[in-house]
Amino acid sequence: MCAQRKVVLITGASTGIGLAVVKELQKHNLFIIATARKSSLERFRFEGIKESDHLKILPLDVTSDKERKHTIRMISRKWGGVDILINNAGVCYRAVVEHTGLKDEFRQFDINYFAPVRLARLLIPEMRKKRSGKIINISSAAGMMAMPTMGNYSASKFALEGISESLWYELKPWGIHVCLVQPGFINSNACFNVRYTDQSFSSFEKESDPYHFYYTNMSSFVLKMMRLSPVKPEKVAEKIFKIMNQKNPPLRIPVTPDAVLFSWMRRIIPRRIYHYLLYRSLPGIRGWLKKR
Ligand SMILES: NC(=O)c1ccc[n+]([C@@H]2O[C@H](COP(=O)([O-])OP(=O)(O)OC[C@H]3O[C@@H](n4cnc5c(N)ncnc54)[C@H](OP(=O)(O)O)[C@@H]3O)[C@@H](O)[C@H]2O)c1
């Protein structure tokens, strides 16, 4: 049992933001349970992260009901439950709506929406008994605004935002805090993990495809913005640590300058004008049809 130390469970912790959070939390007096898919556990070793009396590494594919239940039961039995859940694991599909089939749609939602909700649901009873706890869901600027070729990703994060808002109201009386961390572009390798559907991949490759320039323009734009971003995963990790220590953290926390800017723009600019301006600013938009 870890009576004196807070127990923190983090998903998708072997790369990017998750890994940076593990490294950040190691500097503090916490009990960390870093999880990753079985096939990715090896990465912890490459990063020099080893198990110790304040860090456990466990396999957890967030989409597996069996693994989720087994992990939570084990944590409850061995370490007295989870005080802070960081739902970080996520994937991003790049595909226009027309190029997204049910299988990819479900996969996107399974990882980004169903898994964090189901993990939270497993932990809420114990948190309610203790009348304390934090559920930190890693959302995205894409959870407040949608972009072409990222509809399914945005939909999954919008859904996560919606349910987190409900949870915020439901759990507040029990002393449990729910937070949405909203990163915008981050200077990391996550852009190389973007997934394509069969159709979006073939369109990206084939210049004659009606959506070809949507993909080439949007992917090089996203890559450029990520490369230019001054924010590295370590910075986001520091902010997450601050949130963990806040007594009453707000529900939504944009954690990069672009996410802050967009959250203000969404509030201040009338929606009609906002959508028009964003449309006009899409990379290469004037050529999307002219090139056909
Ligand atoms: N990078 C950005 O610019 C950005 C911006 C906004 C929001 N975000 C959000 O930040 C979070 C972390 O992303 P990141 O930037 O750190 O990207 P990343 O490096 O690609 O990390 C995503 C992590 O999720 C894990 N994951 C995927 N499917 C999983 C599954 N079924 N079970 C368990 N883990 C799984 C991956 O593990 P495997 O390697 O094993 O697949 C990987 O460790 C995500 O929720 C993402 O949507 C990122």
The ligand as an SDF file (V2000), in Angstrom:
LIG
                    3D

 48 52  0  0  0  0  0  0  0  0999 V2000
    1.3200   15.6920  -30.2730 N   0  0  0  0  0  0  0  0  0  0  0  0
    0.4040   16.6280  -30.4330 C   0  0  0  0  0  0  0  0  0  0  0  0
    0.6190   17.6200  -31.1610 O   0  0  0  0  0  0  0  0  0  0  0  0
   -0.9200   16.5190  -29.7070 C   0  0  0  0  0  0  0  0  0  0  0  0
   -1.7660   17.5940  -29.8130 C   0  0  0  0  0  0  0  0  0  0  0  0
   -2.9940   17.5260  -29.1700 C   0  0  0  0  0  0  0  0  0  0  0  0
   -3.3330   16.4220  -28.4170 C   0  0  0  0  0  0  0  0  0  0  0  0
   -2.4900   15.3740  -28.3160 N   0  0  0  0  0  0  0  0  0  0  0  0
   -2.9290   14.2150  -27.5060 C   0  0  0  0  0  0  0  0  0  0  0  0
   -1.9260   13.8890  -26.5670 O   0  0  0  0  0  0  0  0  0  0  0  0
   -1.9990   12.4950  -26.2380 C   0  0  0  0  0  0  0  0  0  0  0  0
   -0.6020   11.9020  -26.3420 C   0  0  0  0  0  0  0  0  0  0  0  0
   -0.1620   12.0020  -27.6760 O   0  0  0  0  0  0  0  0  0  0  0  0
    1.3660   12.2520  -28.0570 P   0  0  0  0  0  0  0  0  0  0  0  0
    1.4750   13.5760  -28.6600 O   0  0  0  0  0  0  0  0  0  0  0  0
    2.2460   11.9210  -26.9150 O   0  0  0  0  0  0  0  0  0  0  0  0
    1.4920   11.1810  -29.2330 O   0  0  0  0  0  0  0  0  0  0  0  0
    2.2490    9.7780  -29.3270 P   0  0  0  0  0  0  0  0  0  0  0  0
    3.6800    9.9540  -29.0490 O   0  0  0  0  0  0  0  0  0  0  0  0
    1.8250    9.1750  -30.6170 O   0  0  0  0  0  0  0  0  0  0  0  0
    1.6300    8.9470  -28.0980 O   0  0  0  0  0  0  0  0  0  0  0  0
    0.4340    8.2660  -28.1330 C   0  0  0  0  0  0  0  0  0  0  0  0
    0.5640    7.1030  -27.1760 C   0  0  0  0  0  0  0  0  0  0  0  0
   -0.6980    6.4140  -27.1450 O   0  0  0  0  0  0  0  0  0  0  0  0
   -0.4030    5.0410  -27.1200 C   0  0  0  0  0  0  0  0  0  0  0  0
   -1.4860    4.1770  -27.5790 N   0  0  0  0  0  0  0  0  0  0  0  0
   -2.0700    4.1180  -28.7930 C   0  0  0  0  0  0  0  0  0  0  0  0
   -2.9790    3.1370  -28.8300 N   0  0  0  0  0  0  0  0  0  0  0  0
   -2.9590    2.5500  -27.5930 C   0  0  0  0  0  0  0  0  0  0  0  0
   -3.6530    1.4790  -27.0040 C   0  0  0  0  0  0  0  0  0  0  0  0
   -4.5860    0.7900  -27.6660 N   0  0  0  0  0  0  0  0  0  0  0  0
   -3.3690    1.1640  -25.7000 N   0  0  0  0  0  0  0  0  0  0  0  0
   -2.4430    1.8470  -25.0040 C   0  0  0  0  0  0  0  0  0  0  0  0
   -1.7320    2.8710  -25.5260 N   0  0  0  0  0  0  0  0  0  0  0  0
   -1.9950    3.2090  -26.7980 C   0  0  0  0  0  0  0  0  0  0  0  0
    0.8010    4.8940  -28.0410 C   0  0  0  0  0  0  0  0  0  0  0  0
    1.4370    3.6590  -27.7820 O   0  0  0  0  0  0  0  0  0  0  0  0
    1.9320    2.6850  -28.9750 P   0  0  0  0  0  0  0  0  0  0  0  0
    3.2250    3.2960  -29.4510 O   0  0  0  0  0  0  0  0  0  0  0  0
    2.0640    1.3630  -28.3090 O   0  0  0  0  0  0  0  0  0  0  0  0
    0.8720    2.6880  -30.0410 O   0  0  0  0  0  0  0  0  0  0  0  0
    1.6350    6.1030  -27.6360 C   0  0  0  0  0  0  0  0  0  0  0  0
    2.4690    5.7820  -26.5490 O   0  0  0  0  0  0  0  0  0  0  0  0
   -3.0030   11.8870  -27.2150 C   0  0  0  0  0  0  0  0  0  0  0  0
   -4.2350   11.6970  -26.5460 O   0  0  0  0  0  0  0  0  0  0  0  0
   -3.1280   12.9340  -28.3090 C   0  0  0  0  0  0  0  0  0  0  0  0
   -4.3870   12.8980  -28.9440 O   0  0  0  0  0  0  0  0  0  0  0  0
   -1.2780   15.3960  -28.9540 C   0  0  0  0  0  0  0  0  0  0  0  0
  1  2  1  0
  2  3  2  0
  2  4  1  0
  4  5  1  0
  4 48  2  0
  5  6  2  0
  6  7  1  0
  7  8  2  0
  8  9  1  0
  8 48  1  0
  9 10  1  0
  9 46  1  0
 10 11  1  0
 11 12  1  0
 11 44  1  0
 12 13  1  0
 13 14  1  0
 14 15  2  0
 14 16  1  0
 14 17  1  0
 17 18  1  0
 18 19  2  0
 18 20  1  0
 18 21  1  0
 21 22  1  0
 22 23  1  0
 23 24  1  0
 23 42  1  0
 24 25  1  0
 25 26  1  0
 25 36  1  0
 26 27  1  0
 26 35  1  0
 27 28  2  0
 28 29  1  0
 29 30  1  0
 29 35  2  0
 30 31  1  0
 30 32  2  0
 32 33  1  0
 33 34  2  0
 34 35  1  0
 36 37  1  0
 36 42  1  0
 37 38  1  0
 38 39  2  0
 38 40  1  0
 38 41  1  0
 42 43  1  0
 44 45  1  0
 44 46  1  0
 46 47  1  0
M  CHG  2   8   1  16  -1
M  END
$$$$
